[in-house]
């Protein structure tokens, strides 16, 4: 598995080398304008990068119909993002990323039970979708976050988790592609808003740049999964 992991990093670097360039340009701008802690941003970015590598490995094994490894790397990916989200909540006061992980873990548990061939009916895309609706309602009721783009970001996080739980492969892949695109767009706007108040956090910029690489990965492989 380690050799496959390093192969994925090499492939990612070859296919998405421009992301490194964009990231270091962003770091320079943040340093020059004093709008964020570049050490914190770099650490979170590369942790997120690790989670994305796990996600790409997940889809590679999914294409090979290796559901066991698909489930393992989905859980590793979700665990990595959860660690980042806990950090963002404790040190940055950003609760939206952490709460959104609930629906992703529901999706991971469904994958786990699918591997074990255990019929746990509660873990399905409908349950995850309605749980997501409840979370969004909670955000609005308690007025936890503000801004249209922040809400849009949460909605697409939740929809992405629900789409991962759909059994139909083509529907799963297509709507996951759509969700990642809107996560990239909404996170980009949130990063810009953070820049305007000189308070960019690592999780802001990582959820802006790295979903773009996952979107490109999905888009490049769209024929493999949809046709």
Order of alpha helices (4+ residues) and beta strands (2+ residues): alpha-alpha-alpha-alpha-alpha-alpha-alpha-alpha-alpha-alpha
